[in-house]
């Protein structure tokens, strides 16, 4: 006789996929859940697997209840230290004209769209109010490399405060790499600043997206220059799949491999800034899902040929499926990454709940503005806006997500719900974010079901 | 198309969750009729395929509801054990 532990299930690739609260996954033949629920499961290997993996237990109390509780806490450990990612939007000025710009960037010579030193001072003071022992300082824009003096000032001030605070501070410069000056690289070298950049795909595609004929040439030259000064692995790249780029998955992967990257983070467009003018989001989402599947298949093939190359979104999902650990990726968290894991200090002197929140603000929508950088920390992270978000930021508690077997691998996103569906709660059956995340997670699980012997050794090598 | 669902077998919660996911595509009306519920769905192209999917979805929600009902107490205990802050100092009131 056995008792049940909490779990959910879904049907994929003619199998039943059982997932417990810890994210442990078991693939079983059709009819398994019915047998488990009706307590008619025979005492076979599957029975033992279900006991060993916390789906059922024998006796009155689960013998490993403390282990289960500890693992549950581990899965939510991103909450322990509260906000660790602090994004500083230094300016909206930019030196490129990307067709999909989500940040409402302005011309390079625009005025009144850059952060003042007073705002920087207040933002740094606020950041150090966060209890997190590890702080990631991310400089964003526009194009933050246009603000060398302010980056220098920020790092100097942070280092000064940190002499007594003793936090572990990591700096990340999110730059298009169009104009990395010697002075900037010197600063990056001195303070171990990581470079996070972006290449859209092959030269012609990148240049078309960036609105310049020389963008690819300069970006690649600067990536190599940064690698030479900072170290090869101190430069990483995120890819953004434009409406045009969605047709070229293989070419995009080849480009990243040829540029010497060992990974790619495949990202869809988000409906903010210029990207929000996309003609048909439903069609784009469907095309992006196909793009992702083809790209992931191709990456697996590359690995089979001996090229170690990783897709980072898949790594995040796989870490949740195949290990007891979680990730620091704010877009797939529940409770959501907004406020809990990220705060954004904007050039305008205000603090926002996420990067997307400040992008909404550029469209005069200040729903996720938490307060001024000069406000008290408590007002920012426990104020009325934060409380409103908190009501809907756990997918364990919202319709459509709470009954989803994949919720442990996914996350809640009140900002996206609000921007695309008009309210923070959202409606999952028509949510394109739900459609995209579910399709990708299901595809990864289907690969494990259908081609486990082939893909699991590769997937596991990505998690080392 | 009208599908009759036995309310003594399927709870309101199960039916509501099933219809929640269908309501993006279809206009659905629910009419209570004693122990049964008549679910009226308009504009279905392939009625046979729809009905098959409907019952699979409904039965899956029924299975989930049984799991939730049977595990709700142990789930509460697990979450309480996992997230109880044992670093809170308690005052000894016996002195």
Interface residues (C-beta under 8 A of the other chain):
Chain A: X3 X4 X5 X6 X7 X8 X9 X11 X21 X33 X34 X37 X62 X65 X66 X68 X69 X70 X72 X73 X76 X399 X400 X403 X427 X428 X429 X430
Chain B: X17 X20 X21 X22 X23 X24 X25 X56 X60 X61 X63 X64 X66 X67 X68 X70 X71 X74 X75 X77 X78 X79 X81 X82 X83
